[in-house]
Amino acid sequence: MIEHEELCSLIPHSFDMCLLDHAESWDENNIVCHSSSHLLDTNPLRRENSLSSIHLLEYAAQAMAVHGGLHNREQGLQMTEGYLAALRDIKINLCELDNLQTNLRIEANKILSQGGNMIYNFTVSTADTELVSGRATVVAISHNE
């Protein structure tokens, strides 16, 4: 298991903006993370004391970034910048997270990786309910030259 502090070192977000608590497991193409930060009043995405389920896309994006960071570290590469270039087939099954009192499970599955461009399927869920799912295209910019 990889804890919050180490996750923060793998992505450009830090402190409260690193929304993930820990990564439960990961391999070359998959990562499973967990978070309870949606329950915090200090969540930096909250607006007017509310957190929309659209913000779960950021949780998925951070899981993908952690996955890329772990892969780069394993390969001995420096961290690269990544940009969320496109979202497709987004399904949102809950409007607001305010009444959700359980932890989040964030899963991302890399289905394509070519020249720094990656496509992931992702799901954010609770133990029994899928909250958000979709596909994301990530473009990585390397600074290893």
C-alpha positions in Angstrom: 0.0 0.0 0.0 1.2 3.5 -0.8 0.2 6.2 1.6 -0.9 9.8 1.1 2.5 11.5 1.6 4.1 9.3 -1.0 1.2 9.8 -3.4 1.7 13.6 -3.1 5.4 13.1 -4.2 4.2 11.4 -7.4 1.9 14.1 -8.6 2.1 17.9 -8.9 -0.6 18.3 -6.2 0.3 18.6 -2.6 -1.1 19.1 0.8 -5.0 19.2 0.8 -5.1 19.2 -3.0 -3.8 15.7 -3.1 -7.2 14.1 -2.7 -6.2 10.4 -2.5 -5.6 8.7 0.9 -3.7 5.7 -0.4 -3.1 3.4 -3.4 -4.2 -0.2 -2.5 -2.7 -1.9 -5.5 -1.2 -1.2 -8.9 0.5 -2.9 -11.9 1.5 -1.9 -15.4 -2.0 -1.1 -16.5 -4.2 -0.7 -13.4 -4.4 1.2 -10.2 -6.8 1.1 -7.3 -6.9 4.1 -4.9 -9.1 5.1 -1.9 -10.1 8.4 -0.5 -12.1 9.9 2.3 -11.2 13.6 1.5 -14.7 14.2 0.1 -15.9 14.0 3.7 -13.7 16.9 4.9 -15.1 20.4 5.3 -11.6 21.6 4.2 -11.7 19.8 0.8 -10.3 22.4 -1.6 -13.0 21.6 -4.3 -15.9 22.5 -2.0 -17.9 25.5 -3.1 -20.6 27.0 -0.8 -20.2 24.0 1.5 -21.0 21.6 -1.3 -19.1 19.1 -3.3 -20.5 18.1 -6.7 -20.0 14.6 -8.2 -18.3 16.3 -11.2 -15.3 16.8 -8.8 -14.9 13.0 -8.8 -13.3 13.4 -12.2 -10.4 15.1 -10.4 -10.1 12.0 -8.1 -9.9 9.8 -11.2 -7.3 12.1 -12.8 -5.2 12.0 -9.7 -5.3 8.2 -9.7 -4.1 8.2 -13.3 -1.3 10.7 -12.5 -0.2 8.5 -9.6 -0.2 5.5 -11.9 2.0 7.4 -14.3 4.3 8.6 -11.5 4.7 5.0 -10.2 5.5 3.7 -13.6 8.0 6.4 -14.3 9.7 5.8 -10.9 9.9 2.1 -11.6 11.5 2.9 -15.0 14.0 5.3 -13.4 12.4 8.3 -15.2 11.7 11.7 -13.9 8.2 12.9 -13.3 6.5 14.1 -16.4 3.8 16.7 -16.7 0.5 15.3 -17.8 -2.6 17.0 -19.2 -6.1 15.7 -19.2 -6.8 16.2 -22.9 -10.3 14.6 -23.3 -13.1 12.9 -21.4 -15.5 10.6 -23.1 -18.4 8.4 -22.2 -18.8 10.1 -18.8 -21.6 8.6 -16.7 -22.5 10.5 -13.5 -24.9 8.6 -11.2 -25.1 11.1 -8.3 -25.4 14.9 -8.4 -23.9 15.9 -5.0 -21.6 14.1 -2.6 -22.9 15.9 0.5 -24.9 12.9 1.9 -22.3 10.3 0.9 -20.7 9.1 4.1 -18.5 6.2 2.8 -15.0 6.1 1.4 -14.4 6.3 -2.3 -12.7 3.6 -4.4 -11.0 5.0 -7.5 -10.0 2.5 -10.2 -8.1 3.4 -13.5 -7.2 0.9 -16.2 -4.8 2.0 -18.9 -6.1 0.7 -22.2 -3.6 2.5 -24.5 -0.1 4.0 -24.1 1.7 5.4 -27.1 4.4 8.0 -27.2 3.4 9.7 -23.9 -0.3 9.6 -24.8 -2.5 7.4 -22.6 -6.1 6.4 -22.5 -7.7 5.1 -19.3 -11.0 3.8 -18.4 -11.9 4.8 -14.8 -14.6 4.3 -12.2 -15.2 6.1 -8.9 -17.5 4.1 -6.6 -18.4 3.4 -3.0 -18.6 -0.2 -1.7 -21.9 -0.8 -3.5 -22.5 2.1 -5.9 -20.8 3.3 -9.1 -20.7 7.1 -8.8 -18.8 8.2 -12.0 -17.2 6.3 -14.8 -15.7 7.1 -18.2 -12.7 7.3 -20.4 -9.9 9.9 -20.3 -7.1 10.8 -22.6 -3.9 12.0 -21.0 -1.1 13.6 -22.8 2.3 13.5 -21.0 5.0 16.0 -21.8 8.5 14.7 -21.1 11.3 16.9 -19.8 14.0 14.2 -20.0 15.8 15.7 -23.0 
